[in-house]
């Protein structure tokens, strides 16, 4: 059983981030993605859904926006954060 159920993946729409999201979703985690889309494209979320048959919650956010980040952490009861920013 996973002790950390809700995970925020920063950079989750990028190449490594999207693969990480797929792996986490396939292991039963709830994934929330934060990305500013500077090096990625939003349509990657559709591909993640096609592969896993699961939807992820997405926020267009910059990691330096502390107040928005804090709201996401509390709104989704985030247990762990993975930073994959490039």
N, C-alpha and C positions, 0 to 999 in steps of 0.2 A: 504494500500500500504506500502511496506517495504521501509523505508528510508535508511537502510543499506543493499545494495544488494550483495556486494562481501565480503565474509567472509573467512578468513584463519583459518583453524582448525589445530593447532599443536597437534600432537598425534592422528590425525584423523583416523589412521588405527588400533588403539587399540580398546579394547572392548567398553569403554564408548565413545571414539572418533568416532567410526564407527556408533554407534547409534545416536550420535549427528549429524553427517553428514546426515544420512537418514532423520532425523527430519527437518533439515534445508533445504535440497533439496526438501522435500515434501511441505515445506512452500514457495517455490519459490526463495530461495536464490541461488546464484552462489557460489559454494564451491571450495576452493583450499585447498589441504591437504599438510601439511608438517610433515614429520616423519622421524626419523633416523633408523627405523625398528629394534631397539634394543630389543623391547618387543612385536613385532607384525610381521605380515606377509603381504606381498604385495598382495596376492590373496584376501585379504579382499576388495580391491577396486572392484574386479569383483562382489563380493557379494552385495556391495552397488549399483552397476549398475543394477544387477538383480532385486533388490528390488524396486529401484526408476525409472528405465529406463532412468537414467541420468548419464552422465560421469562426473567425477571430475578430475581436474588437480592435479597431484601429483608431489611433489618434495621430494627427499631424502635429508634431510637437518637436521643439528643439530642446536638447538636454539642458541648456542653460536657463530654461524657463522653469524655475524652481516651484513657483506657486501652482502652475498647471500640472507639473509632475506630481506634486504632493496630492492634488485632488484626484489624480488617476490612482495613485497608490492606495488611498483610502476608499475610493469608490468601488474598487475591485478587490479590496482586501488582499493586495499583492503580498505574497510570501517570499518571493525571490525575484531578483532582477538580473538579466543577462545583457551586458553591453557589447554590441557588435558594430560599433560605429566606425566608419572609414572616413 
